């Protein structure tokens, strides 16, 4: 069968296996946030090995706060788009699991069926909050363990990440929960909102599982280089909302300039050219599939 741009390689690639290798590697891997097809394609173009779909970034892209307002179907749709656009292993933030154990079983299979490599579930209860905010409400640890066990029961190759927000109680509680979640079947652990290097080191020394760190901006965790996370012994480092923040700020500045000036000329140097955009979205590869379309020629102007 002829290969075309419609082949996303979701089922032909070993996404889950490739992601599991990243978890088991001896060096820290940057897993960058992507929230739509273009961000996913750009991350792939930059050379990243895996992507992260953040509930916060997806919510923000819909002009909604990160309070557990998005549905499983909305996240599935975004995940499918990201995988199609990038053909990279994808870790999906599933918030609190969209319900109880049966809901977690369903989401595990639903996400695995579309080619998601790993899912993340957290131990908050609704309405949930960003992990770097105050007064989050925690699920009982026993109930969280039931959710993790439920996911593992139906998982085939997909990896399970358990996130704990119990650091707001104490680091002791967060570490205790992390180890319980690993024992319940989590493949790797995400202790949210670590406040300093001592906490990072202690979590690494006391949690008996691979670890993921969160390098979000404007939060409680100090900005730390990937090489330092590597030296600390963390396997994965996510940058969940970084690309969205950059894109949103850029659009805000553009709209303000356009409104003030009445033209977009001053912003052209900051724009992706038509040629660059068409290459990213594989415009001509799609066009070649339909012989009824006259081959397009890019206008001779250098920038628009």
C-alpha positions as protocol buffer text, in pm:
chain_id: "A"
residue {
  index: 1
  type: UNK
  ca { x: 0 y: 0 z: 0 }
}
residue {
  index: 2
  type: UNK
  ca { x: 127 y: 346 z: -92 }
}
residue {
  index: 3
  type: UNK
  ca { x: 241 y: 561 z: 199 }
}
residue {
  index: 4
  type: UNK
  ca { x: 86 y: 909 z: 215 }
}
residue {
  index: 5
  type: UNK
  ca { x: 68 y: 1208 z: 446 }
}
residue {
  index: 6
  type: UNK
  ca { x: -250 y: 1059 z: 589 }
}
residue {
  index: 7
  type: UNK
  ca { x: -44 y: 784 z: 750 }
}
residue {
  index: 8
  type: UNK
  ca { x: 20 y: 903 z: 1105 }
}
residue {
  index: 9
  type: UNK
  ca { x: 205 y: 580 z: 1198 }
}
residue {
  index: 10
  type: UNK
  ca { x: 6 y: 566 z: 1523 }
}
residue {
  index: 11
  type: UNK
  ca { x: -36 y: 192 z: 1504 }
}
residue {
  index: 12
  type: UNK
  ca { x: 284 y: 120 z: 1312 }
}
residue {
  index: 13
  type: UNK
  ca { x: 511 y: 284 z: 1568 }
}
residue {
  index: 14
  type: UNK
  ca { x: 607 y: 160 z: 1910 }
}
residue {
  index: 15
  type: UNK
  ca { x: 504 y: 474 z: 2097 }
}
residue {
  index: 16
  type: UNK
  ca { x: 439 y: 306 z: 2430 }
}
residue {
  index: 17
  type: UNK
  ca { x: 759 y: 103 z: 2408 }
}
residue {
  index: 18
  type: UNK
  ca { x: 963 y: 406 z: 2304 }
}
residue {
  index: 19
  type: UNK
  ca { x: 828 y: 607 z: 2596 }
}
residue {
  index: 20
  type: UNK
  ca { x: 901 y: 328 z: 2840 }
}
residue {
  index: 21
  type: UNK
  ca { x: 1261 y: 333 z: 2720 }
}
residue {
  index: 22
  type: UNK
  ca { x: 1277 y: 704 z: 2808 }
}
residue {
  index: 23
  type: UNK
  ca { x: 1155 y: 621 z: 3159 }
}
residue {
  index: 24
  type: UNK
  ca { x: 1424 y: 357 z: 3197 }
}
residue {
  index: 25
  type: UNK
  ca { x: 1710 y: 563 z: 3055 }
}
residue {
  index: 26
  type: UNK
  ca { x: 1990 y: 689 z: 3277 }
}
residue {
  index: 27
  type: UNK
  ca { x: 1964 y: 1049 z: 3159 }
}
residue {
  index: 28
  type: UNK
  ca { x: 1688 y: 1309 z: 3198 }
}
residue {
  index: 29
  type: UNK
  ca { x: 1466 y: 1364 z: 2894 }
}
residue {
  index: 30
  type: UNK
  ca { x: 1284 y: 1691 z: 2821 }
}
residue {
  index: 31
  type: UNK
  ca { x: 917 y: 1627 z: 2742 }
}
residue {
  index: 32
  type: UNK
  ca { x: 774 y: 1948 z: 2600 }
}
residue {
  index: 33
  type: UNK
  ca { x: 416 y: 2064 z: 2612 }
}
residue {
  index: 34
  type: UNK
  ca { x: 207 y: 2060 z: 2294 }
}
residue {
  index: 35
  type: UNK
  ca { x: -160 y: 2156 z: 2292 }
}
residue {
  index: 36
  type: UNK
  ca { x: -254 y: 2140 z: 1923 }
}
residue {
  index: 37
  type: UNK
  ca { x: -130 y: 2015 z: 1588 }
}
residue {
  index: 38
  type: UNK
  ca { x: 98 y: 2307 z: 1506 }
}
residue {
  index: 39
  type: UNK
  ca { x: 271 y: 2308 z: 1845 }
}
residue {
  index: 40
  type: UNK
  ca { x: 323 y: 1932 z: 1811 }
}
residue {
  index: 41
  type: UNK
  ca { x: 471 y: 1966 z: 1462 }
}
residue {
  index: 42
  type: UNK
  ca { x: 703 y: 2246 z: 1576 }
}
residue {
  index: 43
  type: UNK
  ca { x: 824 y: 2042 z: 1874 }
}
residue {
  index: 44
  type: UNK
  ca { x: 901 y: 1751 z: 1644 }
}
residue {
  index: 45
  type: UNK
  ca { x: 1083 y: 1983 z: 1403 }
}
residue {
  index: 46
  type: UNK
  ca { x: 1297 y: 2107 z: 1695 }
}
residue {
  index: 47
  type: UNK
  ca { x: 1405 y: 1750 z: 1767 }
}
residue {
  index: 48
  type: UNK
  ca { x: 1221 y: 1659 z: 2089 }
}
residue {
  index: 49
  type: UNK
  ca { x: 1166 y: 1289 z: 2154 }
}
residue {
  index: 50
  type: UNK
  ca { x: 830 y: 1300 z: 2335 }
}
residue {
  index: 51
  type: UNK
  ca { x: 543 y: 1538 z: 2402 }
}
residue {
  index: 52
  type: UNK
  ca { x: 318 y: 1627 z: 2696 }
}
residue {
  index: 53
  type: UNK
  ca { x: -46 y: 1730 z: 2667 }
}
residue {
  index: 54
  type: UNK
  ca { x: -116 y: 1945 z: 2973 }
}
residue {
  index: 55
  type: UNK
  ca { x: -469 y: 1988 z: 3102 }
}
residue {
  index: 56
  type: UNK
  ca { x: -376 y: 2343 z: 3197 }
}
residue {
  index: 57
  type: UNK
  ca { x: -249 y: 2428 z: 2848 }
}
residue {
  index: 58
  type: UNK
  ca { x: -544 y: 2266 z: 2673 }
}
residue {
  index: 59
  type: UNK
  ca { x: -788 y: 2444 z: 2906 }
}
residue {
  index: 60
  type: UNK
  ca { x: -613 y: 2777 z: 2848 }
}
residue {
  index: 61
  type: UNK
  ca { x: -624 y: 2724 z: 2471 }
}
residue {
  index: 62
  type: UNK
  ca { x: -1003 y: 2702 z: 2511 }
}
residue {
  index: 63
  type: UNK
  ca { x: -1001 y: 3019 z: 2728 }
}
residue {
  index: 64
  type: UNK
  ca { x: -1091 y: 2811 z: 3034 }
}
residue {
  index: 65
  type: UNK
  ca { x: -920 y: 2789 z: 3375 }
}
residue {
  index: 66
  type: UNK
  ca { x: -747 y: 2471 z: 3492 }
}
residue {
  index: 67
  type: UNK
  ca { x: -1027 y: 2366 z: 3728 }
}
residue {
  index: 68
  type: UNK
  ca { x: -1119 y: 2028 z: 3582 }
}
residue {
  index: 69
  type: UNK
  ca { x: -1363 y: 2177 z: 3330 }
}
residue {
  index: 70
  type: UNK
  ca { x: -1251 y: 1989 z: 3020 }
}
residue {
  index: 71
  type: UNK
  ca { x: -1394 y: 1649 z: 2935 }
}
residue {
  index: 72
  type: UNK
  ca { x: -1226 y: 1323 z: 2843 }
}
residue {
  index: 73
  type: UNK
  ca { x: -1357 y: 1355 z: 2487 }
}
residue {
  index: 74
  type: UNK
  ca { x: -1198 y: 1699 z: 2449 }
}
residue {
  index: 75
  type: UNK
  ca { x: -864 y: 1564 z: 2570 }
}
residue {
  index: 76
  type: UNK
  ca { x: -892 y: 1257 z: 2345 }
}
residue {
  index: 77
  type: UNK
  ca { x: -956 y: 1481 z: 2045 }
}
residue {
  index: 78
  type: UNK
  ca { x: -653 y: 1697 z: 2122 }
}
residue {
  index: 79
  type: UNK
  ca { x: -434 y: 1391 z: 2184 }
}
residue {
  index: 80
  type: UNK
  ca { x: -535 y: 1238 z: 1852 }
}
residue {
  index: 81
  type: UNK
  ca { x: -445 y: 1562 z: 1671 }
}
residue {
  index: 82
  type: UNK
  ca { x: -106 y: 1586 z: 1843 }
}
residue {
  index: 83
  type: UNK
  ca { x: -16 y: 1227 z: 1758 }
}
residue {
  index: 84
  type: UNK
  ca { x: -122 y: 1272 z: 1396 }
}
residue {
  index: 85
  type: UNK
  ca { x: 80 y: 1591 z: 1360 }
}
residue {
  index: 86
  type: UNK
  ca { x: 397 y: 1461 z: 1525 }
}
residue {
  index: 87
  type: UNK
  ca { x: 405 y: 1078 z: 1533 }
}
residue {
  index: 88
  type: UNK
  ca { x: 587 y: 1116 z: 1867 }
}
residue {
  index: 89
  type: UNK
  ca { x: 521 y: 939 z: 2199 }
}
residue {
  index: 90
  type: UNK
  ca { x: 265 y: 1141 z: 2394 }
}
residue {
  index: 91
  type: UNK
  ca { x: 208 y: 1164 z: 2770 }
}
residue {
  index: 92
  type: UNK
  ca { x: -144 y: 1290 z: 2847 }
}
residue {
  index: 93
  type: UNK
  ca { x: -247 y: 1471 z: 3164 }
}
residue {
  index: 94
  type: UNK
  ca { x: -581 y: 1311 z: 3260 }
}
residue {
  index: 95
  type: UNK
  ca { x: -634 y: 1527 z: 3569 }
}
residue {
  index: 96
  type: UNK
  ca { x: -818 y: 1325 z: 3835 }
}
residue {
  index: 97
  type: UNK
  ca { x: -912 y: 1045 z: 3597 }
}
residue {
  index: 98
  type: UNK
  ca { x: -1259 y: 1178 z: 3506 }
}
residue {
  index: 99
  type: UNK
  ca { x: -1424 y: 979 z: 3784 }
}
residue {
  index: 100
  type: UNK
  ca { x: -1364 y: 664 z: 3985 }
}
residue {
  index: 101
  type: UNK
  ca { x: -1197 y: 330 z: 3910 }
}
residue {
  index: 102
  type: UNK
  ca { x: -1427 y: 230 z: 3624 }
}
residue {
  index: 103
  type: UNK
  ca { x: -1381 y: 570 z: 3460 }
}
residue {
  index: 104
  type: UNK
  ca { x: -1004 y: 529 z: 3491 }
}
residue {
  index: 105
  type: UNK
  ca { x: -1024 y: 186 z: 3328 }
}
residue {
  index: 106
  type: UNK
  ca { x: -1219 y: 333 z: 3039 }
}
residue {
  index: 107
  type: UNK
  ca { x: -985 y: 629 z: 2990 }
}
residue {
  index: 108
  type: UNK
  ca { x: -681 y: 399 z: 2997 }
}
residue {
  index: 109
  type: UNK
  ca { x: -817 y: 191 z: 2710 }
}
residue {
  index: 110
  type: UNK
  ca { x: -954 y: 490 z: 2518 }
}
residue {
  index: 111
  type: UNK
  ca { x: -620 y: 671 z: 2522 }
}
residue {
  index: 112
  type: UNK
  ca { x: -419 y: 358 z: 2448 }
}
residue {
  index: 113
  type: UNK
  ca { x: -644 y: 281 z: 2152 }
}
residue {
  index: 114
  type: UNK
  ca { x: -552 y: 610 z: 1980 }
}
residue {
  index: 115
  type: UNK
  ca { x: -179 y: 558 z: 2033 }
}
residue {
  index: 116
  type: UNK
  ca { x: -111 y: 753 z: 2354 }
}
residue {
  index: 117
  type: UNK
  ca { x: 212 y: 631 z: 2517 }
}
residue {
  index: 118
  type: UNK
  ca { x: 140 y: 727 z: 2879 }
}
residue {
  index: 119
  type: UNK
  ca { x: -129 y: 880 z: 3097 }
}
residue {
  index: 120
  type: UNK
  ca { x: -102 y: 1083 z: 3417 }
}
residue {
  index: 121
  type: UNK
  ca { x: -353 y: 1078 z: 3704 }
}
residue {
  index: 122
  type: UNK
  ca { x: -338 y: 1302 z: 4012 }
}
residue {
  index: 123
  type: UNK
  ca { x: -458 y: 1267 z: 4370 }
}
residue {
  index: 124
  type: UNK
  ca { x: -676 y: 1577 z: 4389 }
}
residue {
  index: 125
  type: UNK
  ca { x: -1055 y: 1585 z: 4400 }
}
residue {
  index: 126
  type: UNK
  ca { x: -1279 y: 1814 z: 4197 }
}
residue {
  index: 127
  type: UNK
  ca { x: -1273 y: 2104 z: 4160 }
}
residue {
  index: 128
  type: UNK
  ca { x: -901 y: 2049 z: 4108 }
}
residue {
  index: 129
  type: UNK
  ca { x: -637 y: 2322 z: 4084 }
}
residue {
  index: 130
  type: UNK
  ca { x: -299 y: 2385 z: 3929 }
}
residue {
  index: 131
  type: UNK
  ca { x: -46 y: 2204 z: 4146 }
}
residue {
  index: 132
  type: UNK
  ca { x: 138 y: 2527 z: 4225 }
}
residue {
  index: 133
  type: UNK
  ca { x: -164 y: 2700 z: 4379 }
}
residue {
  index: 134
  type: UNK
  ca { x: -287 y: 2695 z: 4737 }
}
residue {
  index: 135
  type: UNK
  ca { x: -551 y: 2490 z: 4920 }
}
residue {
  index: 136
  type: UNK
  ca { x: -584 y: 2191 z: 4691 }
}
residue {
  index: 137
  type: UNK
  ca { x: -815 y: 1916 z: 4814 }
}
residue {
  index: 138
  type: UNK
  ca { x: -658 y: 1570 z: 4825 }
}
residue {
  index: 139
  type: UNK
  ca { x: -811 y: 1234 z: 4752 }
}
residue {
  index: 140
  type: UNK
  ca { x: -765 y: 965 z: 5014 }
}
residue {
  index: 141
  type: UNK
  ca { x: -445 y: 774 z: 4933 }
}
residue {
  index: 142
  type: UNK
  ca { x: -627 y: 439 z: 4943 }
}
residue {
  index: 143
  type: UNK
  ca { x: -872 y: 560 z: 4678 }
}
residue {
  index: 144
  type: UNK
  ca { x: -588 y: 688 z: 4461 }
}
residue {
  index: 145
  type: UNK
  ca { x: -422 y: 347 z: 4484 }
}
residue {
  index: 146
  type: UNK
  ca { x: -746 y: 189 z: 4363 }
}
residue {
  index: 147
  type: UNK
  ca { x: -745 y: 420 z: 4060 }
}
residue {
  index: 148
  type: UNK
  ca { x: -385 y: 330 z: 3978 }
}
residue {
  index: 149
  type: UNK
  ca { x: -454 y: -42 z: 4016 }
}
residue {
  index: 150
  type: UNK
  ca { x: -759 y: -4 z: 3793 }
}
residue {
  index: 151
  type: UNK
  ca { x: -551 y: 159 z: 3520 }
}
residue {
  index: 152
  type: UNK
  ca { x: -284 y: -112 z: 3541 }
}
residue {
  index: 153
  type: UNK
  ca { x: -548 y: -384 z: 3527 }
}
residue {
  index: 154
  type: UNK
  ca { x: -658 y: -285 z: 3176 }
}
residue {
  index: 155
  type: UNK
  ca { x: -334 y: -131 z: 3042 }
}
residue {
  index: 156
  type: UNK
  ca { x: -161 y: -327 z: 2770 }
}
residue {
  index: 157
  type: UNK
  ca { x: 155 y: -129 z: 2693 }
}
residue {
  index: 158
  type: UNK
  ca { x: 61 y: 223 z: 2800 }
}
residue {
  index: 159
  type: UNK
  ca { x: 257 y: 361 z: 3099 }
}
residue {
  index: 160
  type: UNK
  ca { x: 88 y: 504 z: 3408 }
}
residue {
  index: 161
  type: UNK
  ca { x: 215 y: 816 z: 3586 }
}
residue {
  index: 162
  type: UNK
  ca { x: 85 y: 893 z: 3934 }
}
residue {
  index: 163
  type: UNK
  ca { x: 103 y: 1256 z: 4044 }
}
residue {
  index: 164
  type: UNK
  ca { x: 79 y: 1360 z: 4407 }
}
residue {
  index: 165
  type: UNK
  ca { x: -3 y: 1708 z: 4530 }
}
residue {
  index: 166
  type: UNK
  ca { x: 48 y: 1608 z: 4893 }
}
residue {
  index: 167
  type: UNK
  ca { x: 354 y: 1831 z: 4923 }
}
residue {
  index: 168
  type: UNK
  ca { x: 117 y: 2102 z: 5045 }
}
residue {
  index: 169
  type: UNK
  ca { x: 67 y: 1885 z: 5356 }
}
residue {
  index: 170
  type: UNK
  ca { x: 432 y: 1787 z: 5398 }
}
residue {
  index: 171
  type: UNK
  ca { x: 714 y: 1638 z: 5197 }
}
residue {
  index: 172
  type: UNK
  ca { x: 690 y: 1330 z: 5420 }
}
residue {
  index: 173
  type: UNK
  ca { x: 329 y: 1280 z: 5310 }
}
residue {
  index: 174
  type: UNK
  ca { x: 419 y: 1331 z: 4944 }
}
residue {
  index: 175
  type: UNK
  ca { x: 699 y: 1074 z: 4962 }
}
residue {
  index: 176
  type: UNK
  ca { x: 481 y: 826 z: 5149 }
}
residue {
  index: 177
  type: UNK
  ca { x: 208 y: 857 z: 4888 }
}
residue {
  index: 178
  type: UNK
  ca { x: 459 y: 836 z: 4602 }
}
residue {
  index: 179
  type: UNK
  ca { x: 588 y: 501 z: 4725 }
}
residue {
  index: 180
  type: UNK
  ca { x: 236 y: 370 z: 4784 }
}
residue {
  index: 181
  type: UNK
  ca { x: 138 y: 470 z: 4430 }
}
residue {
  index: 182
  type: UNK
  ca { x: 444 y: 293 z: 4288 }
}
residue {
  index: 183
  type: UNK
  ca { x: 351 y: -19 z: 4484 }
}
residue {
  index: 184
  type: UNK
  ca { x: -4 y: 7 z: 4345 }
}
residue {
  index: 185
  type: UNK
  ca { x: 138 y: -13 z: 3993 }
}
residue {
  index: 186
  type: UNK
  ca { x: 241 y: 334 z: 3876 }
}
residue {
  index: 187
  type: UNK
  ca { x: 528 y: 312 z: 3629 }
}
residue {
  index: 188
  type: UNK
  ca { x: 666 y: 652 z: 3726 }
}
residue {
  index: 189
  type: UNK
  ca { x: 593 y: 919 z: 3984 }
}
residue {
  index: 190
  type: UNK
  ca { x: 539 y: 1295 z: 3966 }
}
residue {
  index: 191
  type: UNK
  ca { x: 575 y: 1478 z: 4298 }
}
residue {
  index: 192
  type: UNK
  ca { x: 431 y: 1821 z: 4220 }
}
residue {
  index: 193
  type: UNK
  ca { x: 557 y: 2166 z: 4329 }
}
residue {
  index: 194
  type: UNK
  ca { x: 898 y: 2082 z: 4475 }
}
residue {
  index: 195
  type: UNK
  ca { x: 1020 y: 2399 z: 4646 }
}
residue {
  index: 196
  type: UNK
  ca { x: 1399 y: 2367 z: 4652 }
}
residue {
  index: 197
  type: UNK
  ca { x: 1696 y: 2150 z: 4567 }
}
residue {
  index: 198
  type: UNK
  ca { x: 1691 y: 1975 z: 4904 }
}
residue {
  index: 199
  type: UNK
  ca { x: 1334 y: 1860 z: 4837 }
}
residue {
  index: 200
  type: UNK
  ca { x: 1433 y: 1744 z: 4488 }
}
residue {
  index: 201
  type: UNK
  ca { x: 1722 y: 1541 z: 4628 }
}
residue {
  index: 202
  type: UNK
  ca { x: 1517 y: 1392 z: 4910 }
}
residue {
  index: 203
  type: UNK
  ca { x: 1239 y: 1282 z: 4676 }
}
residue {
  index: 204
  type: UNK
  ca { x: 1495 y: 1116 z: 4450 }
}
residue {
  index: 205
  type: UNK
  ca { x: 1665 y: 935 z: 4737 }
}
residue {
  index: 206
  type: UNK
  ca { x: 1345 y: 813 z: 4906 }
}
residue {
  index: 207
  type: UNK
  ca { x: 1100 y: 739 z: 4624 }
}
residue {
  index: 208
  type: UNK
  ca { x: 1147 y: 389 z: 4485 }
}
residue {
  index: 209
  type: UNK
  ca { x: 1040 y: 455 z: 4127 }
}
residue {
  index: 210
  type: UNK
  ca { x: 1137 y: 655 z: 3816 }
}
residue {
  index: 211
  type: UNK
  ca { x: 1060 y: 1025 z: 3863 }
}
residue {
  index: 212
  type: UNK
  ca { x: 921 y: 1308 z: 3655 }
}
residue {
  index: 213
  type: UNK
  ca { x: 980 y: 1676 z: 3739 }
}
residue {
  index: 214
  type: UNK
  ca { x: 769 y: 1976 z: 3642 }
}
residue {
  index: 215
  type: UNK
  ca { x: 956 y: 2275 z: 3504 }
}
residue {
  index: 216
  type: UNK
  ca { x: 658 y: 2507 z: 3472 }
}
residue {
  index: 217
  type: UNK
  ca { x: 713 y: 2881 z: 3494 }
}
residue {
  index: 218
  type: UNK
  ca { x: 583 y: 3123 z: 3758 }
}
residue {
  index: 219
  type: UNK
  ca { x: 533 y: 2841 z: 4009 }
}
residue {
  index: 220
  type: UNK
  ca { x: 681 y: 2712 z: 4333 }
}
residue {
  index: 221
  type: UNK
  ca { x: 965 y: 2512 z: 4179 }
}
residue {
  index: 222
  type: UNK
  ca { x: 1281 y: 2711 z: 4099 }
}
residue {
  index: 223
  type: UNK
  ca { x: 1388 y: 2710 z: 3735 }
}
residue {
  index: 224
  type: UNK
  ca { x: 1639 y: 2428 z: 3704 }
}
residue {
  index: 225
  type: UNK
  ca { x: 1847 y: 2327 z: 3400 }
}
residue {
  index: 226
  type: UNK
  ca { x: 1783 y: 1989 z: 3240 }
}
residue {
  index: 227
  type: UNK
  ca { x: 2141 y: 1885 z: 3313 }
}
residue {
  index: 228
  type: UNK
  ca { x: 2082 y: 1953 z: 3684 }
}
residue {
  index: 229
  type: UNK
  ca { x: 1768 y: 1737 z: 3684 }
}
residue {
  index: 230
  type: UNK
  ca { x: 1982 y: 1474 z: 3519 }
}
residue {
  index: 231
  type: UNK
  ca { x: 2245 y: 1498 z: 3791 }
}
residue {
  index: 232
  type: UNK
  ca { x: 1971 y: 1471 z: 4052 }
}
residue {
  index: 233
  type: UNK
  ca { x: 1860 y: 1144 z: 3893 }
}
residue {
  index: 234
  type: UNK
  ca { x: 1522 y: 1238 z: 3746 }
}
residue {
  index: 235
  type: UNK
  ca { x: 1419 y: 1053 z: 3432 }
}
residue {
  index: 236
  type: UNK
  ca { x: 1169 y: 1297 z: 3277 }
}
residue {
  index: 237
  type: UNK
  ca { x: 1122 y: 1675 z: 3290 }
}
residue {
  index: 238
  type: UNK
  ca { x: 805 y: 1833 z: 3154 }
}
residue {
  index: 239
  type: UNK
  ca { x: 759 y: 2188 z: 3025 }
}
residue {
  index: 240
  type: UNK
  ca { x: 379 y: 2180 z: 3023 }
}
residue {
  index: 241
  type: UNK
  ca { x: 261 y: 2534 z: 2943 }
}
residue {
  index: 242
  type: UNK
  ca { x: 583 y: 2698 z: 2818 }
}
residue {
  index: 243
  type: UNK
  ca { x: 502 y: 2695 z: 2446 }
}
residue {
  index: 244
  type: UNK
  ca { x: 147 y: 2814 z: 2509 }
}
residue {
  index: 245
  type: UNK
  ca { x: 271 y: 3105 z: 2720 }
}
residue {
  index: 246
  type: UNK
  ca { x: 512 y: 3213 z: 2445 }
}
residue {
  index: 247
  type: UNK
  ca { x: 247 y: 3183 z: 2174 }
}
residue {
  index: 248
  type: UNK
  ca { x: -19 y: 3366 z: 2378 }
}
residue {
  index: 249
  type: UNK
  ca { x: 218 y: 3652 z: 2463 }
}
residue {
  index: 250
  type: UNK
  ca { x: 321 y: 3685 z: 2100 }
}
residue {
  index: 251
  type: UNK
  ca { x: -41 y: 3698 z: 1983 }
}
residue {
  index: 252
  type: UNK
  ca { x: -129 y: 3951 z: 2252 }
}
residue {
  index: 253
  type: UNK
  ca { x: 151 y: 4181 z: 2136 }
}
residue {
  index: 254
  type: UNK
  ca { x: 54 y: 4139 z: 1770 }
}
residue {
  index: 255
  type: UNK
  ca { x: -312 y: 4222 z: 1827 }
}
residue {
  index: 256
  type: UNK
  ca { x: -220 y: 4529 z: 2030 }
}
residue {
  index: 257
  type: UNK
  ca { x: 16 y: 4653 z: 1757 }
}
residue {
  index: 258
  type: UNK
  ca { x: -239 y: 4591 z: 1482 }
}
residue {
  index: 259
  type: UNK
  ca { x: -509 y: 4774 z: 1675 }
}
residue {
  index: 260
  type: UNK
  ca { x: -277 y: 5068 z: 1744 }
}
residue {
  index: 261
  type: UNK
  ca { x: -110 y: 5097 z: 1402 }
}
residue {
  index: 262
  type: UNK
  ca { x: -381 y: 4984 z: 1164 }
}
residue {
  index: 263
  type: UNK
  ca { x: -135 y: 4758 z: 978 }
}
residue {
  index: 264
  type: UNK
  ca { x: 76 y: 4447 z: 1040 }
}
residue {
  index: 265
  type: UNK
  ca { x: 398 y: 4559 z: 870 }
}
residue {
  index: 266
  type: UNK
  ca { x: 589 y: 4602 z: 1196 }
}
residue {
  index: 267
  type: UNK
  ca { x: 520 y: 4240 z: 1287 }
}
residue {
  index: 268
  type: UNK
  ca { x: 622 y: 4073 z: 961 }
}
residue {
  index: 269
  type: UNK
  ca { x: 976 y: 3995 z: 1077 }
}
residue {
  index: 270
  type: UNK
  ca { x: 827 y: 3798 z: 1367 }
}
residue {
  index: 271
  type: UNK
  ca { x: 600 y: 3592 z: 1142 }
}
residue {
  index: 272
  type: UNK
  ca { x: 654 y: 3250 z: 990 }
}
residue {
  index: 273
  type: UNK
  ca { x: 672 y: 3297 z: 612 }
}
residue {
  index: 274
  type: UNK
  ca { x: 424 y: 3130 z: 381 }
}
residue {
  index: 275
  type: UNK
  ca { x: 698 y: 2891 z: 267 }
}
residue {
  index: 276
  type: UNK
  ca { x: 789 y: 2801 z: 625 }
}
residue {
  index: 277
  type: UNK
  ca { x: 426 y: 2746 z: 719 }
}
residue {
  index: 278
  type: UNK
  ca { x: 351 y: 2532 z: 415 }
}
residue {
  index: 279
  type: UNK
  ca { x: 655 y: 2317 z: 485 }
}
residue {
  index: 280
  type: UNK
  ca { x: 546 y: 2267 z: 845 }
}
residue {
  index: 281
  type: UNK
  ca { x: 192 y: 2160 z: 752 }
}
residue {
  index: 282
  type: UNK
  ca { x: 314 y: 1958 z: 449 }
}
residue {
  index: 283
  type: UNK
  ca { x: 98 y: 2161 z: 215 }
}
residue {
  index: 284
  type: UNK
  ca { x: 251 y: 2042 z: -112 }
}
residue {
  index: 285
  type: UNK
  ca { x: 257 y: 1678 z: -1 }
}
residue {
  index: 286
  type: UNK
  ca { x: -119 y: 1695 z: 49 }
}
residue {
  index: 287
  type: UNK
  ca { x: -169 y: 1882 z: -277 }
}
residue {
  index: 288
  type: UNK
  ca { x: 15 y: 1615 z: -476 }
}
residue {
  index: 289
  type: UNK
  ca { x: -243 y: 1355 z: -373 }
}
residue {
  index: 290
  type: UNK
  ca { x: -524 y: 1527 z: -564 }
}
residue {
  index: 291
  type: UNK
  ca { x: -456 y: 1557 z: -936 }
}
residue {
  index: 292
  type: UNK
  ca { x: -750 y: 1797 z: -974 }
}
residue {
  index: 293
  type: UNK
  ca { x: -558 y: 2065 z: -782 }
}
residue {
  index: 294
  type: UNK
  ca { x: -334 y: 2280 z: -1000 }
}
residue {
  index: 295
  type: UNK
  ca { x: 12 y: 2289 z: -842 }
}
residue {
  index: 296
  type: UNK
  ca { x: 38 y: 2600 z: -626 }
}
residue {
  index: 297
  type: UNK
  ca { x: 321 y: 2851 z: -655 }
}
residue {
  index: 298
  type: UNK
  ca { x: 426 y: 3062 z: -359 }
}
residue {
  index: 299
  type: UNK
  ca { x: 399 y: 3436 z: -440 }
}
residue {
  index: 300
  type: UNK
  ca { x: 730 y: 3598 z: -522 }
}
residue {
  index: 301
  type: UNK
  ca { x: 709 y: 3846 z: -234 }
}
residue {
  index: 302
  type: UNK
  ca { x: 954 y: 3746 z: 37 }
}
residue {
  index: 303
  type: UNK
  ca { x: 720 y: 3809 z: 331 }
}
residue {
  index: 304
  type: UNK
  ca { x: 353 y: 3891 z: 372 }
}
